[in-house]
Amino acid sequence: MAFYDLMFNQCKPREAIERYAGASYTQHNPHVADGKEAFILYFEEMAQKYPGKHVSFKRSVAEGPLVVLHCHQSWPTDEDKDWAGIDIFRFDADGKVVEHWDVLQVVPSEAKNQNTMF
């Protein structure tokens, strides 16, 4: 969560990678190139394009080397302002982030039930 907060909320992806990533960083999100430098460039660009973006953590689950975060992403300057996301991070033996998967969906303005996405 500290890694995600530093890169997303505090807009310091380079510091997040330097502090929390392992020797390599494998990316499974098809919109982000593989590797640590690609991660940094992507989130530096997102910080410029979407000022005020913010993530809040709703749930976290850890099992073995995996941590799953259920998150609410807010992008105030985007047409789709609210997103529900699941991020999965794999950690190496030293407790460093080395791999990432995610799924995202827009939070709709109307739902067919009274339950929220969070």
Secondary structure by P-SEA (a helix, b strand, c coil): caaaaaacccccaaaaaacccccbbbbccccccccaaaaaaaaaaaaaaccccccccccccccccbbbbbbbbbbccccccbbbbbbbbbbccccccccccccccccccccccccccc
